[in-house]
Amino acid sequence: MLRKLSTLVLIVLMIGVSLLNAEKGQITNDYIMDKDGNLTMWVYVWGEVNRPGAYLVLDTSTLIQLMSLAGGPNDYADLEHIRLTRKKTGEEKKFNIQDFLKTGNKQIDIKLLPGDVLYIPKNKGFEWKRIISYVADVATILTLFILIRDQAINGQ
């Protein structure tokens, strides 16, 4: 009963805020109520995670929870230079998730707001890994060529 009452109060408050915003010419659909009465919102993850994209999350969700939903960082992620851009203000915040992993500092695991965009860039070693991969491929082909050539010369 208490949950239904609190959900009803929340709906009334949301309608009131929507009406006030509509009077100001600002129509907003920042929060969506799910079938269970939970407030949800859309947030976005781009860059070096295993499943980038748009996520409908609870209004209590945090940065680390969102990264987890996105499958965590991939091998190319630069965890020291993560950026979070706030939709409403355009403010950009930078985070060092590596610090969170080492220390568990909860200040890094901030609460998300509707429309937040989390961007995980490529690490600096990415280009070197790619170059080394190309060099290894060329070395393999060259070695194969030399082995075939030597076989042809010795076989005559």
C-alpha positions in Angstrom: 0.0 0.0 0.0 2.8 2.4 1.0 4.6 1.6 -2.3 1.5 2.4 -4.3 1.0 5.6 -2.5 4.6 6.7 -2.9 4.4 5.8 -6.6 1.2 7.9 -7.0 2.8 10.9 -5.2 5.8 10.5 -7.5 3.6 10.5 -10.6 1.8 13.6 -9.4 5.1 15.4 -8.8 6.4 14.4 -12.2 3.2 15.6 -13.9 3.6 18.9 -12.0 7.2 19.3 -13.1 6.2 18.5 -16.7 3.5 21.1 -16.6 5.8 23.7 -15.2 8.4 22.9 -17.9 5.7 23.0 -20.6 4.6 26.4 -19.5 8.3 27.5 -19.9 8.3 25.9 -23.4 10.6 23.1 -22.2 9.0 19.7 -22.8 11.1 17.0 -21.2 10.9 13.2 -21.1 14.0 12.8 -19.0 12.6 10.1 -16.8 10.4 7.1 -17.7 8.3 5.1 -15.2 8.5 1.4 -15.8 5.7 -1.1 -15.2 6.9 -1.7 -11.7 6.8 2.0 -10.8 10.6 2.5 -11.0 12.0 5.7 -12.5 14.3 5.0 -15.5 16.3 7.1 -17.9 18.3 6.8 -21.1 22.1 7.0 -20.9 24.7 6.3 -23.5 28.1 4.6 -23.6 30.5 5.1 -26.5 34.1 4.0 -27.2 36.1 1.1 -25.8 33.5 -1.1 -24.1 32.3 -4.5 -25.2 28.8 -3.4 -25.9 28.5 0.4 -26.6 25.0 1.8 -27.0 22.0 3.3 -25.4 20.9 1.9 -22.0 17.6 2.4 -20.1 18.7 2.3 -16.5 17.3 3.1 -13.1 17.5 6.7 -11.9 19.9 5.5 -9.1 22.4 4.0 -11.5 26.1 4.9 -11.3 29.0 5.2 -13.7 30.5 1.9 -12.7 27.1 0.1 -13.1 26.7 1.6 -16.6 30.2 0.4 -17.6 29.3 -3.1 -16.3 26.0 -3.1 -18.3 28.1 -2.3 -21.4 30.2 -5.4 -20.8 33.1 -3.6 -19.2 36.1 -2.1 -20.9 37.7 -3.9 -23.8 41.4 -4.5 -24.3 41.9 -1.0 -25.9 40.2 1.1 -23.2 42.1 3.9 -21.6 40.6 3.8 -18.1 42.6 6.8 -16.9 40.8 9.3 -19.2 37.1 8.5 -19.2 34.8 11.4 -20.0 31.2 11.9 -18.9 29.2 14.6 -20.6 26.0 15.9 -19.0 23.1 16.4 -21.4 21.5 19.3 -19.5 24.5 21.4 -18.9 27.0 20.2 -21.5 29.5 19.9 -18.6 32.2 17.4 -19.2 33.7 15.5 -16.2 36.9 13.4 -16.4 37.5 10.2 -14.4 40.3 7.8 -13.7 38.6 4.5 -13.3 42.0 2.9 -12.8 42.0 4.8 -9.4 38.6 3.4 -8.5 39.8 -0.2 -9.3 42.9 0.3 -7.1 41.4 2.2 -4.2 37.6 1.7 -4.4 37.2 5.5 -4.0 33.4 5.9 -4.2 33.7 9.5 -5.2 34.5 8.3 -8.7 31.4 6.2 -9.0 29.0 9.1 -9.4 25.2 8.9 -9.9 24.1 9.3 -13.6 21.6 11.8 -14.9 19.3 11.5 -17.8 21.0 11.8 -21.2 24.5 11.3 -19.8 27.1 10.2 -22.3 30.0 8.1 -21.1 33.0 8.0 -23.5 35.9 5.5 -23.0 38.8 6.4 -25.3 41.4 4.1 -26.8 44.6 3.8 -24.8 47.9 5.1 -26.1 49.3 1.6 -26.6 46.6 0.8 -29.1 48.5 2.1 -32.1 51.7 0.3 -30.9 49.8 -2.9 -30.6 48.4 -2.4 -34.1 51.8 -1.6 -35.6 53.4 -4.6 -33.8 50.6 -6.8 -35.2 51.4 -5.6 -38.8 55.1 -6.1 -38.3 54.5 -9.7 -37.0 52.3 -10.4 -40.1 55.0 -9.1 -42.4 57.7 -11.1 -40.6 55.7 -14.3 -40.9 55.1 -13.8 -44.6 58.8 -13.0 -45.1 59.9 -16.0 -43.1 57.6 -18.2 -45.2 59.0 -16.7 -48.4 62.6 -17.4 -47.3 61.8 -21.0 -46.3 60.2 -21.7 -49.7 63.1 -20.0 -51.5 65.7 -22.0 -49.5 63.7 -25.2 -50.2 63.7 -24.5 -53.9 67.4 -23.7 -54.0 68.4 -26.8 -51.9 66.0 -29.1 -53.7 67.6 -28.6 -57.1 
